[in-house]
Amino acid sequence: MTPKEKANDLIHKFFANALPDAVECDLNVGKRCALIAVEEILHCEATEPSDTDWDECGSTAQYYWPQKKEDAGKFWGDVKSELQSL
């Protein structure tokens, strides 16, 4: 899912599911809720698994976690940008 698709998905999930009785609300309410959720995700500090023995995983595996963490941060940053641009 692209960041733009994820941004729209979050807006619609918040608007349709969290606010089903808000007939008069517009999608800006869903957008604000989605931005709050993305901010929370961006402020979480993911920690490296403590039970990982990198020696048993192989030499390249030790770089997997930091790269995935960086990729996730970029993705959610892009989702936030898409939400702000809507």
PLY file of the C-alpha trace (Angstrom):
ply
format ascii 1.0
element vertex 86
property float x
property float y
property float z
element edge 85
property int vertex1
property int vertex2
end_header
0.00 0.00 0.00
1.39 3.40 -0.93
1.55 6.24 1.62
-1.28 8.01 -0.24
-3.46 4.89 -0.18
-2.71 4.40 3.52
-3.60 8.03 4.28
-6.97 7.67 2.54
-7.55 4.30 4.18
-6.98 5.77 7.65
-9.29 8.72 6.99
-12.09 6.46 5.84
-11.59 4.02 8.72
-11.82 6.78 11.29
-14.71 8.51 9.59
-16.76 5.39 8.89
-15.97 3.27 11.96
-15.07 5.61 14.78
-17.63 8.23 13.85
-20.56 6.33 12.30
-23.22 8.60 13.79
-21.53 11.79 12.67
-23.74 12.27 9.61
-23.06 15.98 9.46
-19.29 15.65 9.91
-17.06 16.00 6.94
-13.95 13.97 6.17
-11.78 16.58 7.94
-12.72 14.90 11.23
-11.38 11.60 9.90
-8.27 13.38 8.64
-7.58 14.92 12.06
-8.03 11.53 13.75
-5.71 9.87 11.22
-3.05 12.55 11.81
-3.22 11.93 15.56
-2.74 8.19 14.99
0.21 8.71 12.64
1.84 11.15 15.09
1.57 8.49 17.81
3.20 5.93 15.51
6.02 8.33 14.63
6.72 9.08 18.29
6.95 5.41 19.29
10.46 4.23 19.81
10.85 0.78 18.33
13.44 -1.23 20.17
15.61 -3.99 18.85
14.45 -7.46 19.83
16.31 -8.41 23.03
16.26 -12.14 22.36
18.11 -11.97 19.06
21.51 -13.62 18.84
23.01 -11.89 15.82
25.89 -14.39 15.68
23.42 -17.21 15.02
21.46 -15.17 12.45
24.39 -14.50 10.16
26.39 -11.37 9.55
23.89 -9.59 7.29
20.92 -10.13 9.62
22.26 -7.66 12.17
21.55 -4.84 9.70
17.97 -5.97 9.04
16.35 -4.40 12.12
17.80 -0.87 11.74
16.88 -0.84 8.03
13.30 -1.97 8.70
13.00 0.68 11.43
14.25 3.35 9.01
11.91 2.15 6.25
8.91 2.24 8.61
9.79 5.75 9.77
10.00 6.96 6.17
6.70 5.27 5.25
4.78 6.81 8.16
6.42 10.19 7.52
5.17 9.96 3.93
1.68 9.01 5.16
1.70 12.10 7.39
2.71 14.28 4.42
-0.11 12.81 2.32
-2.63 13.47 5.10
-1.45 17.06 5.42
-1.74 17.61 1.69
-5.35 16.40 1.48
0 1
1 2
2 3
3 4
4 5
5 6
6 7
7 8
8 9
9 10
10 11
11 12
12 13
13 14
14 15
15 16
16 17
17 18
18 19
19 20
20 21
21 22
22 23
23 24
24 25
25 26
26 27
27 28
28 29
29 30
30 31
31 32
32 33
33 34
34 35
35 36
36 37
37 38
38 39
39 40
40 41
41 42
42 43
43 44
44 45
45 46
46 47
47 48
48 49
49 50
50 51
51 52
52 53
53 54
54 55
55 56
56 57
57 58
58 59
59 60
60 61
61 62
62 63
63 64
64 65
65 66
66 67
67 68
68 69
69 70
70 71
71 72
72 73
73 74
74 75
75 76
76 77
77 78
78 79
79 80
80 81
81 82
82 83
83 84
84 85
